[in-house]
Each structure stands twice: as structure tokens, then as C-alpha cells.
Amino acid sequence: MDQRPVSAPGRNGPPSWKLAPPHDKLTQGMVVSGFATLPTGRALFLEFGWDGVKREEGGAWLEALQQVAPITDADGRDPRAAGIGFTWQGLRKMGLNANSLASFDRPFKEGMFQEDRLRRLGDRRGEEWLKTVIEGGPKWSGNIPLDAAARDPRAHAFADDGPETPEQNITTPITVHALLLLYEKDEETAEAWCAEVSKALAPHQVTVVHRLPLQLRPDERGIAREHFGFADGVSQPMPYEAGVVTLGASGEAPQDPWNGVPLGEILMGHTTAHHEIAPGPVVPDGEAAQKAGLPPHPRGEGFRDLGLDGSYMVVRELKQDVAAFWNSMADAAKRISEGDPEHSGHIDSDWLADRVVGRDKDGNLLCPGGVLPPNAYDQPDNDFAFYDRDPHGHGCPLGSHVRRGNPRDGLAPKPADKQTLLEAANSHRILRRGRKYGPTIADPMQDDGADRGLLFICLNTDITRQFEFVQQTWVLNPNFATLFDEVDPLIGPKGTLTIPEDPLRRIIGVDTFVQMAGGEYFFLPSMPALRYLASL
């Protein structure tokens, strides 16, 4: 629903996209909504306490959960809402069929903490956690075990006469098998709901092993800001699929020329940007699958479609050091002023911070000479491209967080390639559903020692092509967009950022401001898939 920034309820805004029946009742509500009318939330990380695989009643806890916290579908606004996702190991422990487990996408089966994946995501090199990870290493993950090939020293993809380098089994102190997300109107009701959920799950050996308080806290203008102070939720993809996605009173949802993505980029069982059906997991046909309402798989005789209208949910707990960020900006502004007093009167910490992000604090895109004016709804305009407006980054720097996260047509080598590069960029989009956690800092220049940050959540159907591509090829690429030895200045490691100006360019040092405290890949099932899992 939220192509625009998450705003307080009641603000006038553009029409929101929705799912048409029957898909609206088959899909979890968080797919189409950021639940802006429910500003308080809780992330409850669950662990299954039984040993091994539960062959019978492995889904009984889900039945108990649905009695106190029914998972919300996408058919409209609810007084409170809930969403849930499962790790591969969580599904295995619940007793999901081994062949069904094997039908999931490889990144989900291996988990975020597979060592090659950690390297690509910029979290770990060899035996060492990088500075973009909290001290001592992450607190939680799915702790998914290595597969048989990784454990078998005789298994090699290619002949290799060199020394064997067995894969590491990287684990965290806390194991998470499922993530339950609760959205409420205020703190009191959210806490009471959490207590009710914990009580209902305890008899089933399901415990809350980690929790985060999630907040929107919109300001007086109705803008929800992350802890560094910038508008959050700007620049979302706009899914489209004839007869399935609707928009406004007309019910039609044509392809948005700037941010349109086929629904299959977000939901399994629908057409993707590559004109293929987004694959998902399957289960054997049988009474339980039929009773749950799983449809026959269109290309697999004898199987039911467990993935249709589901998605993969990427979750990363990102700790933000607000004081380090703003002190770094102040120090850089001071150095520029001392080194170039004649031409730097306009540069202060806010000016530099805007260029690290690529937008001003209200979410408006930086452009040569100012910012892109708000749209007709007085919200940040998201309908733009880079090539014609700002090809060399004189407004929004080439290496800024915004430009790396979605380069649009900015990587086109010549005008004739603009549309091709825009379409290519849109084939790597992700739908974000995260929220900040922790208290708002009183003085952004003074570290108060509180734990705060962003619970990053995004939905996609191809983890490798979407989330991991964005992280590795755009965010952490030191040679992105003709740059050299620079990575994302906001969420990357310590480095530099080049800010073009006429006739000079500024190069500022940036530190590590965001650190990963935990993460994993989850399966976000459809409502029928949830019923099937509850029947295990």
C-alpha cells in the first residue's frame, strides 16, 4: 500500500494498491500494508523447544497462536494486526516433509549465515566479523545446519588438487525458528497482547527468545522518521498484475512507468520481471493440503502449491549509532570550512548528512540547485529518473545511499540505454516493511548508551536476484557508478564519500554508523499455507 513515506493516518495521499479477491484473503496483510494506523508494534522471535523433528502435532502451537493473535489477511484495515514468518529449520522442526523442504529456494535453505553469503552481504571475512556487525558477533539467526554436501569432504563441484577448505558452521547464541510481528495502537495494549501470546505458546514449548519494540512515532507533520532523522519508507516499488492488483476507485492498476514491478517480484505464483512464474515450495497432494485450501500446483502433477501468494522475508536487526553519525557530519563540515573558508559557507552537518542519504530529512530528492519539489499530495515525489535530471551527481551524489539502493536509469552509458537500465534496476526491487526500534535519542550529538536501530524487513521472491544483488552489487560495490574504493556511506563500513560540486568536489570520511545485530531469511506463507502448517 505504501509507495510513499509511512505517514500518520488521515493524511491525504495517493491511492494505495491493493489485492483483488480472492488474493486479498489469501495473502498476509503486511504484504500490502505498513499498518500506518497502528504506530506501536512488537517483534517476537520464537524458538521451538522440542528436540529434533516433531512428527505429530508440530503445528499445534500455530493453532493456539491463531486463537489469541490471528494472522491478518490483506482484505482491509483491522483494529490490530499480526504477521508471521518461518525459518527453514523452524519448518523442519515442525515436521514439514523433507521433499517439501527441498523445494524452497537455495538461499532460504542455507540461511543468511552461510559463510559465502555472509561475505557477499558484507558481514564476515574468513574467521572475522567485520565492523559492520556488532562487537562479539550477531546475537541471533536461524542457526540452520550445513547441508550434506557441505559436510561431506568427498563432495566437490569441481576437481581441485589444492588443500580442502571445509565450510564453517557459523552459529549465534540465540536460535530463531519463527518471527511473529504484532501491530497495535499503543504501548499498553501491545504489552498486554505480548503477555497473552507468550502464555498461549508456553504449553507448546514455544518461547520468545528475543523481542524488539517497534515504533513509527510520526512527527507533527505526520512523517515517520528513522533514528538519524530522515523520512522512512520513501521510494517503494508499485506491483501490477491485471485482475489481481487494484489501485484507487477505478480498480485498474496499470504499470507505473517509474516504479512498476510485476507482482511476481513480491508474491510467489505470479509473473516476474523475467516473464516467468515466481517459483515457490510444494507439498504432496493429500487430505491435509486440500482441507487447508492449497491449490493444485499448475506444473506439478500430484503436488499442491505451498508458495502461492507467499513470499520470502529478509530480516536484519540493524543497530544505529546516532551520535557517531552526527558527530562525523559535524567534524567533516568543520574540516571543509577550515580548509576552504571562501567557498564552504553553505556546508554544515545537515548539508553533508543530506548528501550521505541522497534526500533531505523530509524525503525530498536532492537535485542540482535544490530538491525535487513535493508532488500533488505534498509528499516526496518518487516519479523521477537520474540520467536527465542529475547524471553526474551534482545534486544527489552518485555514491549516496538513495542512489545505490535504487539507481533507476542512472547507470545508463548513453541516452538510448535509459529505459533498458530503468527496467533492469526495477528487476531488483524489494518491498520494505521494516520499523525502527528503541527510544528516540534526546541529543543526537551525545551517545546515551541506548539500543536503537531499524528492524529491516523486505519482501521478495528471489533472494539472490533481489535483496542480495542490491546489497552486494549496488550498496557494497566499491566501483559503483564509476566511483573508486567507495561503498554505501550510510550502512557500509568506514570509508569515504565523493560529493561533486562546481568547480570543486568534496571528499568526506564516513565511519561505521550501522551494525548488524542479527538476521535471517524467513518464509512468509499465505493464509492457506498457514492452515497447512498448523495441521502438521
PyMOL commands that set and color helices and strands:
alter all, ss='L'
color gray80, all
select helices_A, chain A and resi 23-26+29-31+60-68+88-94+98-102+106-110+115-120+148-151+187-204+263-265+287-292+322-339+349-357+401-405+415-426+464-475+480-482+527-534
alter helices_A, ss='H'
color red, helices_A
select strands_A, chain A and resi 17-19+40-48+81-86+124-125+128-129+140-141+174-175+178-184+206-215+238-240+245-247+260-262+282-284+303-305+311-320+366-367+370-371+431-432+435-437+453-460+495-500+505-510+514-524
alter strands_A, ss='S'
color yellow, strands_A
deselect
rebuild
show_as cartoon
